[in-house]
Amino acid sequence: MSPIKAPRLAAQGSVDLPEAIFGEPFHAAVVWEAARAEQAARRRGTAATRTRGDASGGGTKPWRQKGTGRARAGSTRAPHWTGGGVAFGPNPRSYTTKVNRKARRQALRAALSLHAERGSIAVVDAASFDRPSTRKAAEALESGKAERPLLVVLAAGEESCAKSFRNIDRVSVLSSREAGIADVLGAAFVVASETALADLEQAAGKPERSGAGSES
């Protein structure tokens, strides 16, 4: 099997990618579960409505129970009254769901492996951007024939490189700590610095061998 490689943007050569991380088969169910959990966790969950107990007023019975010819009513803050409370409305909540660490790492490996298989991942030398230059970044993407939407993953201390890419249309720049499975899957092309690539490999972890430690 030929080694997995990622080309360098605007430079000669390529970077070897570990097969343990970038050779993972695509697990649709695991990837879907992890990506859905990430997107759900990003929801604020601050939507709120007032129930009939929260709406002010309505403490007095609007009319007597019988003899008026109208339907009986006990409060003017019932849901079917104008100005009344909302029935079954949203309340502040958390949308976070638990995903096992092994499953999350496997999903990240599968997402990265998908880009490696398609040849839609490349490495950029962040140190070459000693000062922000959007033109230099755009030329690097043009030379690498990088498709959009594009995700640029950088590590801490690579601010000049981040400022160079962030003003380009349909290009998202995230730190290696913020980039998730949904971000990797949503990009048609992924560009990462070597330090950020190492961070992603560490977050993905190496797959554990089945039956490790068992006696032969």
Beta strands, then each sheet from edge to edge (+ up, - down):
strand 1: 4-7
strand 2: 14-17
strand 3: 121-124
strand 4: 150-154
strand 5: 171-175
strand 6: 189-193
sheet 1: 1+ 2-
sheet 2: 3+ 6+ 4+ 5+
end
